Amino acid sequence: MVTIPRKSFAISKAFNGLLVLYALLFYIVLYGPLVTIAVLSINDSSIIGFPMRGVTLRWYRKVFDTPEFVDALFNSFAVGVLAAVIASALALLLALGFRRVFPFKSVLFNLVLMPIVMPGIVGGIVLLLFFGYLNIQPALFTTVLIAHVNWVLPFAFLTLYPRVHNFDVALEEAAMDLGAKPLEVFWYVVLPIVRSALIATILFSFSLSFDEFIRTLFVTGYDRTIPVMFWSMIVDQLAPELPAMAVVIVLVSATMSFIGALISRRAATRNQ
């Protein structure tokens, strides 16, 4: 019979206690601000802050009764959907292309991932100078859309690349041996297998585009997205409906990310 020394047991118990304390502090720091914003969004007070003056939903009604917010929400959804679809399509083609050997493959791989390591303010300035050099006027579906695709593409690529990299090439070869053309192989063999991962990538990319602020601020025109409008309202005036607006933004992003993670997990479980 093996006996555990009391000293070792005490040290293990103390270490577990420290881990629990660390986990509690971690979750408090991570989710505490979100809970605070959610509580302030239903505070029946015209001043953002405590103490609570009552519970009300009028700030949410005011948010959705504001035409500027509705327009900005539509702009963010429109740009987010387009940027997510375009970036995911390009990422899928890149992931398929990187299965082959070609010159300067590693250089191109690093260039695709460059927007991730580049600071947002630097990326915004570079895009602003680039569009200015080409004499492209700032607009929602030109400069902003290109900026969002540039930002979302590397994340979409990193999400799809492992799924495509582990793809069995023998399935494509078998389809071609049976007389299928390259486009038919992609449509009837490759796409059905990676469809779940592609949908999850689109949803995740939409969340990134929907929340993008820094690069959008440099290249936006008269049409504002939700993050830009939120920032301008903070700078101009600390409106009491700002917490409610923040909750709406968080809910949209979190919902899309959760659905994407759920689809990705189900696809992984199905493949196993």
The 8 nearest C-alpha neighbors of each residue, nearest first, counted from 0:
[[1, 2, 3, 4, 5, 8, 7, 6],
 [2, 0, 3, 4, 5, 8, 7, 6],
 [1, 3, 4, 0, 5, 8, 7, 6],
 [2, 4, 5, 1, 8, 7, 6, 0],
 [5, 3, 7, 6, 8, 2, 9, 1],
 [4, 6, 8, 7, 9, 3, 10, 2],
 [5, 7, 9, 8, 4, 10, 3, 11],
 [8, 6, 10, 9, 4, 5, 11, 3],
 [7, 9, 5, 11, 6, 10, 12, 4],
 [8, 10, 12, 6, 7, 11, 5, 13],
 [11, 9, 7, 13, 12, 8, 14, 6],
 [12, 10, 14, 8, 9, 13, 7, 15],
 [11, 13, 9, 15, 14, 10, 8, 16],
 [14, 12, 16, 10, 15, 11, 9, 17],
 [15, 13, 11, 17, 16, 12, 10, 18],
 [16, 14, 18, 12, 17, 13, 11, 19],
 [15, 17, 13, 19, 14, 18, 20, 12],
 [18, 16, 20, 14, 15, 19, 21, 13],
 [17, 19, 15, 21, 16, 20, 22, 14],
 [18, 20, 22, 16, 17, 21, 23, 15],
 [19, 21, 17, 23, 18, 22, 16, 24],
 [22, 20, 18, 24, 19, 23, 25, 17],
 [21, 23, 25, 19, 20, 24, 18, 26],
 [24, 22, 20, 26, 25, 21, 27, 19],
 [25, 23, 27, 21, 22, 26, 28, 20],
 [24, 26, 22, 28, 23, 27, 21, 29],
 [27, 25, 29, 23, 28, 24, 30, 22],
 [28, 26, 31, 24, 30, 29, 25, 23],
 [27, 29, 25, 31, 26, 30, 24, 32],
 [30, 28, 26, 27, 31, 25, 32, 33],
 [29, 31, 33, 27, 32, 26, 28, 34],
 [30, 32, 27, 34, 28, 33, 29, 35],
 [33, 31, 35, 34, 30, 36, 29, 28],
 [34, 32, 36, 30, 35, 31, 37, 29],
 [33, 35, 37, 31, 32, 36, 38, 30],
 [34, 36, 32, 38, 33, 37, 31, 39],
 [35, 37, 39, 33, 38, 242, 34, 40],
 [36, 38, 34, 40, 35, 39, 33, 246],
 [39, 37, 35, 40, 36, 41, 34, 42],
 [40, 38, 42, 36, 41, 37, 35, 242],
 [39, 41, 243, 242, 37, 38, 42, 36],
 [42, 40, 55, 54, 39, 56, 38, 43],
 [43, 41, 39, 54, 44, 51, 40, 53],
 [44, 42, 53, 52, 55, 54, 41, 45],
 [45, 43, 46, 42, 52, 47, 51, 239],
 [44, 46, 239, 47, 43, 238, 42, 240],
 [47, 45, 44, 239, 48, 238, 237, 49],
 [48, 46, 239, 45, 39, 44, 49, 237],
 [49, 47, 46, 50, 39, 51, 44, 42],
 [50, 48, 51, 47, 39, 52, 42, 46],
 [49, 51, 52, 48, 42, 44, 53, 39],
 [50, 52, 49, 53, 42, 43, 44, 54],
 [53, 51, 43, 44, 42, 50, 54, 49],
 [52, 54, 43, 51, 42, 55, 44, 41],
 [55, 53, 42, 41, 43, 52, 56, 51],
 [54, 56, 41, 43, 57, 42, 53, 58],
 [55, 57, 58, 59, 41, 60, 54, 40],
 [56, 58, 60, 59, 55, 61, 41, 43],
 [57, 59, 240, 61, 60, 56, 62, 243],
 [60, 58, 62, 61, 57, 56, 243, 63],
 [61, 59, 57, 58, 63, 62, 64, 56],
 [60, 62, 58, 64, 59, 63, 57, 65],
 [61, 63, 59, 65, 60, 64, 58, 244],
 [62, 64, 60, 65, 61, 69, 59, 68],
 [63, 65, 61, 62, 60, 66, 69, 68],
 [64, 66, 63, 62, 68, 67, 61, 69],
 [67, 65, 69, 68, 70, 64, 63, 71],
 [68, 66, 70, 65, 69, 71, 228, 72],
 [67, 69, 71, 70, 65, 66, 72, 62],
 [68, 70, 72, 66, 71, 67, 73, 63],
 [71, 69, 73, 67, 72, 68, 66, 74],
 [70, 72, 224, 74, 68, 225, 73, 69],
 [71, 73, 69, 75, 70, 74, 225, 68],
 [72, 74, 76, 70, 71, 75, 77, 69],
 [75, 73, 71, 77, 72, 76, 224, 78],
 [76, 74, 224, 72, 78, 73, 77, 209],
 [75, 77, 79, 73, 74, 78, 80, 72],
 [78, 76, 74, 80, 79, 75, 73, 81],
 [77, 79, 81, 75, 80, 76, 82, 144],
 [80, 78, 205, 76, 208, 82, 209, 77],
 [81, 79, 83, 77, 82, 78, 205, 76],
 [80, 82, 78, 84, 83, 79, 85, 77],
 [83, 81, 148, 79, 85, 80, 84, 86],
 [82, 84, 204, 205, 201, 80, 86, 81],
 [85, 83, 87, 81, 82, 86, 201, 88],
 [86, 84, 88, 82, 87, 83, 81, 89],
 [85, 87, 152, 89, 83, 148, 88, 84],
 [88, 86, 90, 84, 89, 85, 155, 83],
 [89, 87, 91, 85, 90, 86, 84, 92],
 [88, 90, 86, 92, 91, 87, 93, 85],
 [89, 91, 156, 87, 93, 88, 92, 155],
 [92, 90, 94, 88, 93, 89, 87, 95],
 [91, 93, 95, 89, 94, 90, 96, 88],
 [94, 92, 96, 90, 95, 91, 97, 89],
 [93, 95, 160, 91, 97, 96, 92, 90],
 [96, 94, 92, 93, 97, 98, 91, 163],
 [95, 97, 93, 98, 94, 99, 92, 91],
 [98, 96, 99, 94, 95, 93, 100, 104],
 [99, 97, 96, 95, 164, 94, 100, 163],
 [98, 100, 97, 96, 101, 95, 104, 94],
 [99, 101, 98, 104, 102, 97, 96, 103],
 [100, 102, 104, 99, 103, 97, 96, 105],
 [101, 103, 104, 100, 105, 106, 107, 99],
 [104, 102, 106, 105, 107, 101, 108, 100],
 [103, 105, 107, 102, 106, 101, 108, 100],
 [104, 106, 108, 107, 103, 109, 102, 110],
 [107, 105, 103, 109, 108, 104, 110, 111],
 [106, 108, 110, 104, 109, 105, 111, 103],
 [109, 107, 105, 111, 106, 110, 104, 112],
 [108, 110, 112, 106, 111, 107, 113, 105],
 [111, 109, 107, 113, 112, 108, 106, 114],
 [110, 112, 108, 109, 113, 153, 107, 114],
 [111, 113, 153, 109, 110, 114, 115, 108],
 [112, 114, 110, 115, 111, 116, 109, 117],
 [115, 113, 117, 116, 112, 150, 149, 153],
 [116, 114, 113, 117, 112, 153, 150, 118],
 [117, 115, 113, 114, 118, 112, 119, 122],
 [116, 118, 114, 115, 113, 122, 119, 121],
 [119, 117, 121, 120, 122, 116, 115, 114],
 [120, 118, 122, 121, 213, 123, 214, 117],
 [119, 121, 123, 122, 118, 213, 124, 214],
 [122, 120, 124, 118, 123, 119, 125, 117],
 [121, 123, 119, 125, 120, 124, 126, 118],
 [122, 124, 214, 120, 126, 121, 217, 125],
 [123, 125, 127, 121, 126, 122, 128, 120],
 [126, 124, 122, 128, 127, 123, 129, 121],
 [125, 127, 129, 123, 124, 128, 130, 122],
 [126, 128, 124, 130, 129, 125, 218, 131],
 [129, 127, 131, 125, 126, 130, 132, 124],
 [128, 130, 126, 132, 131, 127, 125, 133],
 [131, 129, 133, 135, 127, 132, 128, 134],
 [130, 132, 134, 128, 133, 129, 127, 135],
 [131, 133, 129, 134, 130, 128, 135, 127],
 [134, 132, 130, 131, 135, 129, 128, 136],
 [133, 135, 131, 132, 130, 136, 129, 137],
 [136, 134, 130, 133, 131, 137, 142, 132],
 [135, 137, 138, 134, 130, 142, 131, 220],
 [138, 136, 220, 142, 219, 218, 135, 139],
 [139, 137, 220, 141, 142, 140, 219, 136],
 [138, 140, 143, 141, 222, 144, 142, 219],
 [139, 141, 144, 138, 143, 142, 78, 145],
 [140, 142, 144, 138, 139, 143, 145, 137],
 [141, 143, 145, 137, 144, 138, 218, 146],
 [144, 142, 139, 146, 145, 141, 219, 215],
 [143, 145, 140, 147, 141, 146, 142, 78],
 [144, 146, 148, 142, 147, 143, 149, 141],
 [147, 145, 143, 149, 144, 148, 142, 150],
 [146, 148, 150, 144, 149, 145, 208, 151],
 [149, 147, 82, 145, 151, 150, 86, 146],
 [148, 150, 146, 147, 152, 151, 145, 114],
 [149, 151, 147, 148, 152, 114, 146, 153],
 [152, 150, 148, 154, 149, 153, 204, 147],
 [151, 153, 86, 155, 154, 149, 148, 150],
 [154, 152, 156, 112, 155, 111, 151, 157],
 [155, 153, 157, 156, 152, 151, 158, 204],
 [154, 156, 158, 152, 153, 157, 87, 200],
 [155, 157, 90, 153, 159, 154, 158, 160],
 [158, 156, 154, 160, 155, 159, 153, 161],
 [159, 157, 155, 156, 160, 154, 200, 161],
 [160, 158, 156, 162, 157, 161, 163, 155],
 [159, 161, 94, 163, 157, 162, 156, 164],
 [162, 160, 164, 163, 159, 165, 158, 157],
 [163, 161, 159, 160, 165, 164, 166, 193],
 [162, 164, 166, 160, 165, 161, 159, 94],
 [165, 163, 161, 166, 162, 160, 98, 94],
 [166, 164, 163, 162, 161, 167, 160, 168],
 [165, 167, 163, 164, 168, 162, 189, 192],
 [168, 166, 169, 170, 165, 171, 164, 163],
 [169, 167, 170, 171, 166, 172, 173, 165],
 [168, 170, 172, 167, 171, 173, 174, 166],
 [171, 169, 173, 168, 172, 167, 174, 188],
 [172, 170, 174, 168, 173, 169, 184, 175],
 [173, 171, 169, 175, 174, 170, 176, 168],
 [172, 174, 176, 170, 171, 175, 169, 177],
 [173, 175, 171, 177, 176, 172, 179, 170],
 [174, 176, 179, 178, 172, 177, 173, 171],
 [177, 175, 173, 178, 174, 172, 179, 171],
 [176, 178, 174, 175, 179, 173, 172, 180],
 [177, 179, 175, 176, 180, 174, 173, 184],
 [180, 178, 175, 174, 183, 177, 184, 181],
 [179, 181, 183, 182, 184, 175, 178, 174],
 [182, 180, 184, 183, 185, 179, 175, 186],
 [181, 183, 185, 184, 180, 186, 179, 187],
 [184, 182, 186, 180, 185, 181, 187, 179],
 [185, 183, 181, 188, 182, 187, 186, 179],
 [184, 186, 189, 182, 183, 188, 187, 190],
 [185, 187, 183, 190, 184, 188, 182, 189],
 [186, 188, 184, 183, 185, 189, 190, 191],
 [189, 187, 184, 185, 190, 186, 191, 192],
 [190, 188, 185, 192, 191, 186, 187, 193],
 [189, 191, 193, 186, 192, 194, 185, 188],
 [192, 190, 194, 193, 189, 188, 187, 186],
 [191, 193, 190, 189, 194, 188, 195, 196],
 [192, 194, 190, 196, 195, 191, 197, 189],
 [195, 193, 197, 191, 196, 190, 192, 198],
 [196, 194, 198, 197, 193, 266, 199, 262],
 [195, 197, 199, 193, 194, 198, 263, 200],
 [196, 198, 194, 200, 195, 199, 193, 201],
 [199, 197, 201, 195, 200, 196, 194, 202],
 [200, 198, 259, 196, 202, 197, 201, 263],
 [199, 201, 197, 203, 198, 202, 155, 204],
 [200, 202, 204, 198, 83, 199, 203, 87],
 [203, 201, 205, 199, 259, 204, 200, 255],
 [204, 202, 200, 206, 256, 205, 201, 259],
 [205, 203, 83, 201, 207, 206, 202, 151],
 [204, 206, 79, 83, 202, 208, 203, 207],
 [205, 207, 252, 209, 203, 204, 208, 210],
 [208, 206, 204, 210, 205, 209, 211, 151],
 [207, 209, 79, 205, 211, 210, 206, 147],
 [208, 210, 206, 79, 207, 75, 211, 205],
 [211, 209, 207, 208, 206, 212, 226, 252],
 [212, 210, 208, 209, 207, 213, 215, 226],
 [211, 213, 215, 226, 214, 216, 227, 210],
 [214, 212, 216, 215, 119, 120, 211, 123],
 [215, 213, 123, 216, 217, 212, 119, 122],
 [216, 214, 212, 218, 213, 217, 219, 143],
 [215, 217, 213, 214, 219, 218, 212, 227],
 [218, 216, 214, 123, 215, 219, 127, 124],
 [219, 217, 215, 137, 216, 142, 143, 127],
 [220, 218, 215, 137, 216, 143, 138, 217],
 [219, 221, 137, 138, 222, 218, 139, 223],
 [220, 222, 223, 219, 138, 139, 137, 224],
 [223, 221, 220, 139, 224, 219, 138, 71],
 [224, 222, 71, 227, 228, 221, 225, 219],
 [223, 225, 71, 75, 227, 74, 226, 228],
 [224, 226, 71, 228, 227, 72, 229, 75],
 [227, 225, 229, 228, 212, 224, 230, 210],
 [228, 226, 230, 229, 224, 225, 223, 212],
 [227, 229, 231, 225, 230, 226, 223, 224],
 [228, 230, 226, 232, 227, 231, 225, 233],
 [229, 231, 227, 233, 228, 232, 226, 234],
 [230, 232, 234, 228, 233, 229, 235, 227],
 [233, 231, 235, 229, 234, 230, 236, 228],
 [232, 234, 230, 237, 231, 236, 235, 229],
 [233, 235, 231, 232, 236, 230, 237, 229],
 [236, 234, 232, 233, 231, 237, 230, 238],
 [237, 235, 233, 238, 232, 234, 231, 239],
 [236, 238, 233, 239, 232, 235, 241, 234],
 [237, 239, 240, 236, 241, 232, 233, 47],
 [240, 238, 45, 241, 47, 46, 237, 242],
 [239, 241, 58, 243, 238, 242, 244, 62],
 [240, 242, 244, 243, 239, 238, 245, 237],
 [243, 241, 40, 245, 244, 36, 240, 39],
 [244, 242, 40, 246, 240, 245, 241, 59],
 [243, 245, 241, 247, 242, 246, 240, 248],
 [246, 244, 242, 248, 243, 247, 241, 249],
 [245, 247, 243, 249, 244, 248, 250, 37],
 [246, 248, 244, 250, 245, 249, 251, 243],
 [249, 247, 245, 251, 246, 250, 244, 252],
 [250, 248, 246, 252, 247, 251, 253, 245],
 [249, 251, 253, 247, 248, 252, 254, 246],
 [250, 252, 254, 248, 249, 253, 247, 255],
 [253, 251, 206, 249, 255, 254, 250, 256],
 [252, 254, 256, 250, 255, 251, 249, 257],
 [255, 253, 257, 251, 256, 252, 250, 258],
 [254, 256, 258, 252, 257, 253, 202, 259],
 [255, 257, 259, 253, 203, 254, 258, 260],
 [258, 256, 254, 260, 259, 255, 253, 261],
 [259, 257, 261, 255, 260, 256, 254, 262],
 [258, 260, 199, 256, 262, 202, 257, 261],
 [261, 259, 263, 257, 258, 262, 264, 256],
 [262, 260, 258, 264, 259, 263, 257, 265],
 [261, 263, 265, 259, 264, 260, 199, 266],
 [262, 264, 260, 266, 261, 265, 196, 199],
 [265, 263, 267, 261, 266, 262, 260, 268],
 [266, 264, 268, 262, 267, 263, 269, 261],
 [265, 267, 269, 263, 264, 268, 195, 262],
 [266, 268, 264, 270, 265, 269, 263, 271],
 [269, 267, 265, 271, 266, 270, 264, 263],
 [268, 270, 266, 267, 271, 265, 264, 263],
 [271, 269, 267, 268, 266, 265, 192, 264],
 [270, 268, 269, 267, 266, 265, 264, 263]]
